[in-house]
Amino acid sequence: MQAKTPEQTKTIMTDLVLPSETNPLNNLFGGELLARMDRCASIAARRHSRRIVVTASVNHVAFNRSVPLGSVVTVEAKVSRAFKTSMEVFLDVWIEDRESGQRTKANEAIYTFVAVDETGRPVEIPEITPETDLEKERFAAALRRKQLSLVLAGKMKPKDATELKALFE
């Protein structure tokens, strides 16, 4: 399998916030944004693996800014790291000002997907080769996040989490 770059997985989805998607404060429902992010991230994961992908976890979501009714929302996703059968996808959510067109980062999230075959069994995927400084930063942090998740789930002993230990030494 040939390694890919995060740029090759880049997925951008732009949409408008409609009244049926808002809460009583006329802001986008958090669950609606999660669904948009899940769809965008799954396309990025599929572009990387060229396989069926399933959401394994939502590792992090930051709702830093509300998304008002009528906003143009852009969700951008890229695979930040690939492991044996799973991959981490980092998402950035942008709001476009209606008058100036200026984009502001509103939210971000990190999802994990697993590539599977037609029977639902995990399959191996290509590696990812980061190119930009941001891609390299996210690539390195992905291993720390994975080790932390494994330690918290009891699937890895803390003493074996080399990347986490390195943070404190």
N, C-alpha and C positions, 0 to 999 in steps of 0.2 A: 504494500500500500504506500502510495506517495503522500508525504506530508503536505498539508495545506497551510495557508496563512489565514489569520482572522479576517482579513479583508475579503477573502474568497467566500466567507460565510456571511458577510454583512447583509442584513435585511433591514429595510426601512418601510414602515407602515405609517401613513398619514391619514387622519380622519378628523371629522368634526364632532364636537360634543353636542348631542341632541337632547331635547327636553326629557325624553323617556329614559335617559341614562343618568339623570341627576338626582341628587338627594334634596330634601326640603330647603337647603341653603343654595340651591342651583349650582352645585359643584358636582363633577363627575363622581359617581359611586366608586369607592375603592375597588370593589369586586369587579366592576366593569373594566377598570384599568388593569387589574390582575389578568383578566381574560385576554385583553388586547396584548399584554406583554407575553402571556403564555403562547399565543398564536405566533407572534413575531419570533420569539425565541425558538419555537419548534421548527420554524422554517430555516433559521440559521443552523440549528443542529442537524436538520436533514440535509442542508447544503454541504455540511462538513462530512457527514457519514454516508450520505446517499443510501440511507436505510430508513425504515420506519423508526420513529423515535417516540418515546413516552416520557412524560414528566416524572422525574424521580423525586424532586424536592424543589421547594421555593426556599432558598437559603437565606435570602435577605431581601427586604423591601423597605425603601425609605420614601414615605409620602411627605416630602419636604414642602411642597406647595400645593394648594388646592388648584383644581383645573376647572375654571368657570364654564358655565353654559355658553355655547357658541365658539369656544376656543378651537383653534386648529392644534391638534396634538400629533406629535411625531414620536414614534417609538423606534429606536435603533438598537439592533441586537448584533452581537458578534460572539463567536465561540472564543472564550478566553484561554481555555486549556482542554486538552483531550487526554483521557486516561485510557485504560484498556478497552472498556465498553461504554464508559460514561464520558460526558463532556459538560463543562461549565459554560454557561452563556451569560454574558454581562449585558445588561440593558440600560440605556439612557432614555429618559422621557423628556421631551422638549415641548414648551408651549410657545406658540407664535403670537406676538402681539397683533391684534386685528388692524391697527392703524399704521404702525411703523414697520411691521414685518420682522421685527427683532425677535430672535429666539432666546428663550431663557430655559435653563435646565430646571425641571420641576421635580423629577423623581428618578430613582434608579433601583435596579433589582438584580439579583443573581439567581438563576435557575439552573438545575442540573437535569440533564436528559440522559437516557440510556438508549442506545441503538439496539434494535431487536430484529429477529427474522420474522417470517410470516406466522410462526407458531408462538411468538412472544419470547423466545429465548435470546438472551443478550449475545451480541456479536461484536467482534473486534472492529475498531475504527482507526483511521489514520491519526498520526500525531499532528500537532499544530505547531507552527513556527512563527512566533511573534516577530514583528518587524519594527514597529514604532516604540518609543519609550513607554507610552501608555500601555500598549499591548504587552510589553515585557514586564511592566509592573503588575498588571492584572494576571499574567501567566504565573509569575512567582507567588503571588498572594493566593492563587487558586489551590496550590498544594497545601499551604498552611490551613486554608479553610477546610479542605478535604480531611486533613489529619485531625483537626479539631472536631469535625463532625463524627469521624470514626471513634475518637476517644470518648466523646459524649454518648455515643451509642453503645459503648462497651465492646466495640469491634477492634480496637487497638489499645495497647497499653500506653499510658502516658510516656513511659521511658522510651518507647519506640517512635514517638512523634518527633523525629529529628528536626523538622522545620520549625516546630513550635518551641522546642528546647533552645534552638539557636536564637530566638527572639529574646531570651532571658539570660543568655550567657555573656 
